[in-house]
């Protein structure tokens, strides 16, 4: 079974990626990277990563979030994070990345922030 | 053969588990699964188990990637031990070694958007002690302790 599944859905011109599983070195990080590349290639540049069902993330996974953020910015887009688990919130605080990412606790607020 | 610089309470017979793993990414999961099962068998708290799992993942990933540089002729040695003072993790690679002091601080503003370089920060954040040594025979040994 895969470490992670990533499901894509649209809310207007915003693309929401629901991540379920682990974002760790190897498969999880690679899956996130390839999904971000694909959606950017399709011209989708308003992105929300829903991390509510991510049970585990390591430094490689955190690095992939950063790479996703910079890749989207480079295309003139915006990437926001939704539903951080307590563990992910801790790791983003330790790394001072909470100062970098735009983080939301509910989807409606995240979507509204694009307007 | 190297001797790990473990310090034991004289009244405690340590329980240990040793692994010799190939230098590939899959070894990270294997080491973490073993560490989690071992820590769980010792009745450690969920928070301690999470910390141990993360520290093992980060240290073995460093050993595979930066130490042995994916050279499958080189092993990664992992030793897990319940000592008098807590849960000890030793991870050794057989690479050319590096100085931890040379690793840039990933929380510095100019490093925040770098994709790599946060593993040691996590090890230091979640474990109570983290030390590096250059053992006889080469490579790098990282020793970490999670106190009870």
Interface residues (C-beta under 8 A of the other chain):
Chain A: X24 X25 X26 X58 X59 X60 X62 X63 X64 X66 X67 X69 X70 X87 X91 X94 X95 X96 X97 X99 X100
Chain B: X25 X26 X28 X29 X50 X54 X57 X58 X61 X106 X107 X112 X113 X114 X115 X116 X118 X119 X121 X122 X125
